[in-house]
Each structure stands twice: as structure tokens, then as C-alpha cells.
Amino acid sequence: MSKVRVLVGTRKGAFTLTADGKRDQWEVAGPFFAGWEVYHMKGSPVNPDRIYASQTSGWFGQIIQRSDDGGKTWTAPGGGQQKSPQGWPMGESNRFVYDTSDTSGAPLTTHQWYDGTQHPWEFKRVWHIEPSLTDADAVYAGIEDAALFHSKDGGHSWQELSGLRGHGTGPNWQPGAGGMCLHTIVLDPKDPNRIYIAISAAGAFRSDDGGASWKPINKGLRSQFLPDQDAEVGHCVHHIAMNPKRPGVLFMQKHWDVMRSDDAGDNWREVSGNLPTDFGFAIDIHSHEPETIYVAPIKSDSEHYPLDGKLQVWRSRTGGNDWEAMTSGLPQANCYVNVLRDAMAVDTLDECGVYFGTTGGQVYVSPDAGDTWKPIVRDLPPVLSVEVQTLP
Amino acid sequence: MIRVELPFHLRTLAQVSGEVQVEVAAPVTLRRVLDALEEQYPVLCGTIRDHDTKQRRPFLRFFAHQQDISHDSPDDPLPGEVASGKEPLLVIGAIAGGSR
């Protein structure tokens, strides 16, 4: 019988939640990396027992952890007793250095700061990890300040794909409230050279050459805070979702507005429809029904909690515009949590399961595509990310 | 042998308990101790000082023989009590950022 493993990153460590295909009885393991922020964990589609985790701390910096046994044990892949040819310790797994070399790099310029002045790029942390769809040793990392890195050796060492940071619009990028983070990486399963990323608050970008060069894909986005409504960059994209069976169609939760693109991001149109508020962070798509979309509406950019204290997932079965509230099993009074951008996921079981985590420490599951919900856990630290693996 | 006392999270990361000991040739300086520490425990690279600039991370402090040496030159000789192994070099995580 199939089973699922939910990977949960929190403010104070990581957890794994496992259940069989009924998704009724859950086994909770953790905390791993206790006391550290775990921004994201994700397993390799090629080898699900290989899981990468971003462990980070304002005190001690960035650590990349890797498990090769499904999350039971972890190692920092570049942290062993190994030395460079010069005899120096490696510690490469944690080393994210912007590539400014003449050969493959881009100059380390400045970006826009909160007060409108220019500010130098500074590495802070890894927000998102995206393992390759075809190679368990290959993995991408989205970082703050915004840049894209990749590793071809299982996380031992990391190199920047500097064409993104070197895009000429860089000086117009600005940090969102959470920092200038590259938080979304979407890989096209039908075209290995096509990569989508999103940055707060620069917008969405696409590469069609494996990450060497990038183009902004923000046409149709409208951001009231921008003086130029048709600005090429500067939009606060919160998350992008793609159903791998239909990679040309993208859905986006922007700061405000839920958006849809039917041409790989070249053009976007709003599909917020009857949502009670179209502010939010998380968005995902049913595994088997590419027109079934899930969002977790949040009251506003000033009040990051559900409208009227009612935690609701809204589902559209028409690819947007027509939405219905999914409330069964979710608190409908006095609930003031947030659902962060990487904290929603879907499994691929026959009856698609939907999962999301909250800043109140709850992780909810719906084993019936959103109709009913129940908490898997109620009292974890604030949840930063949720991913799910469907296992044989 | 030079004794080094690490903060809890770095002991966990390096998978050690209690103090660690590193061998450092004279003259014993902070830079040499940290070089030896990172060589012995490569996972600590970048956690105490920047990977490349070797600057101290902002929320860490170094104490030797009851003195805060965080702002001293990393090439200054450490106090004899630390250089002789009588007392440990303390790497301390600042008490800050209580909101999380």
C-alpha cells in the first residue's frame, strides 16, 4: 500500500510525518536540527530517500543537510574530514558565494533597499531547495539576497547560476518584508532547460537555457505600490505552482491577486474571482486535475491572518475565478495564524491529499482533495514549509 | 593542546560533547585556533566566521581569560592561560534576537 511522508520545516527544527495511504494515523519524528530554523526540506523525485534540508540561524549561518535514508539520519554533505588540494578544510556544503568571476560570474552590484537607496548583495540564507527531476545528486537552491545556486554533487559544493543576479534589472529589485528572497523554483518536467523562479519583490523569471540567461515574466501583473503598473520587475510574487502534467500553465499567488498564465508565464491574467480576499502566500494544484487550484486567503498585507478568524482553504475547480470555501475540520472562530508561501503541498495518491502548515504550529491534511480536513499535529513551532512525498 | 568551548548548537553540529581540543603551533593566535578548529570539524566552516573574509559572524563573541577579545586582531597572541591549555577559549553566541 502506498504511503506518504510529509516534510515540515519550522522555526525551531524539522519534522517528518508519515502515514499509510489512508492518511489517518500518523507517526511524527523530530525535531531534527532542534533550535534551528529549517526554511525548507524537499526529497529527490529520483530517489525519495534522499532529502535535502536548509538549516539556518541568525547566529551561525547556513547549513545544508542531506539524508539518504528518508530522513532518519542526516549529514552535512560537505562537512566531512575532507580537504581542498591546498590542504584547507572544505566545508563546501554550506558555502554560498556569489560568482563574480570573469568566466562564469556577474559583477556584485547593488539592489534597491527599503528606503530607495542602493544596497550591496549579501548572502543571508537558503529559502528553497529544488532537487532535480532526473538526477538525485543535482539540486537547486534559492537564496536571500536573491540568487540561484546549484549543486551537481549531492550538496557537497554549490555554484551560482549568475545569469539571474546579473540580469540588468537587478538594481530595481527590492526586498519584501521577509527580505529579498528567491523563494520559488519550478522545474519543467518536459523541458530540462526551462526553469521558473520567483523573487520578492522582483517578480517571476524564466530561463529556457538551463539557468544561463533569464527573462522577467511579469506581463499582466498589477501592483498598486509601483508607480509604473506595467513595470518589468518590482512585483511581489509570493508563490508559483505548476501541475507537472501541464507545465505550460502556471498559477501565482501574488501579494494581492491570484493569477494564471497559459503561456509559460509570458502573459498573466487575474483569476481571483469571488475570493473574499485575494491576498495570501500559498497556492497549489490538484495532482490529477490541473484545473483544481487551492489557496489559503489571508486578510491583508497589514493583517496576516485569516479573514474573520476563520481558517479556510479556497478551491477552484475551474482553473480560477469560481472559488468555494473548504472549511470542514478547520477552525471557524478565533483563528489568527498565517499560512506561509512554501507551506502547502499535494500528494499524488489516487484521491489527492492536500496539506498545509500554519504559523500556529498546526499541519492539516485533507485526504479527499480539500473536502474535509484534520490536524496531523497541533503544536509544532511556527511552520515555514510543508512538502509531501508519495511513496510506494 | 588548546581547549575550545563551543556554544550548544555548534557542539551539536560538530557532533561533540563538552570542550574540543585542537593542536596549534606557537604562536597561538585566534586565527590559528579557528583554522585548526575548522580543519578538524569542517562543518563549522562559515558558522563562526565568514567562509571567505574570515570576519567574525556578528552574533558571536570570543572570550579568553575573562576578556572579550572579539574586537582584537585575530593575529594577536592569545593569553598564556589559553595558549597553555590551562583555560579554554570561549566561543559564545550573543544573547540577542529573543523574538524567535
HADDOCK unambig.tbl for C-alpha pairs under 7 A between the chains (distance, minus, plus):
assign (segid A and resid 59 and name CA) (segid B and resid 59 and name CA) 5.18 0.50 0.50
assign (segid A and resid 59 and name CA) (segid B and resid 60 and name CA) 6.73 0.50 0.50
assign (segid A and resid 59 and name CA) (segid B and resid 93 and name CA) 6.70 0.50 0.50
assign (segid A and resid 60 and name CA) (segid B and resid 47 and name CA) 4.37 0.50 0.50
assign (segid A and resid 60 and name CA) (segid B and resid 48 and name CA) 6.30 0.50 0.50
assign (segid A and resid 61 and name CA) (segid B and resid 46 and name CA) 6.80 0.50 0.50
assign (segid A and resid 61 and name CA) (segid B and resid 47 and name CA) 5.45 0.50 0.50
assign (segid A and resid 76 and name CA) (segid B and resid 43 and name CA) 6.84 0.50 0.50
assign (segid A and resid 79 and name CA) (segid B and resid 42 and name CA) 4.98 0.50 0.50
assign (segid A and resid 79 and name CA) (segid B and resid 43 and name CA) 4.06 0.50 0.50
assign (segid A and resid 80 and name CA) (segid B and resid 42 and name CA) 6.23 0.50 0.50
assign (segid A and resid 80 and name CA) (segid B and resid 43 and name CA) 6.88 0.50 0.50
assign (segid A and resid 81 and name CA) (segid B and resid 42 and name CA) 6.52 0.50 0.50
assign (segid A and resid 88 and name CA) (segid B and resid 39 and name CA) 6.77 0.50 0.50
assign (segid A and resid 89 and name CA) (segid B and resid 38 and name CA) 6.52 0.50 0.50
assign (segid A and resid 89 and name CA) (segid B and resid 39 and name CA) 4.84 0.50 0.50
assign (segid A and resid 89 and name CA) (segid B and resid 42 and name CA) 5.63 0.50 0.50
assign (segid A and resid 90 and name CA) (segid B and resid 42 and name CA) 6.17 0.50 0.50
assign (segid A and resid 91 and name CA) (segid B and resid 42 and name CA) 4.75 0.50 0.50
assign (segid A and resid 91 and name CA) (segid B and resid 43 and name CA) 5.28 0.50 0.50
assign (segid A and resid 91 and name CA) (segid B and resid 45 and name CA) 5.34 0.50 0.50
assign (segid A and resid 95 and name CA) (segid B and resid 51 and name CA) 6.65 0.50 0.50
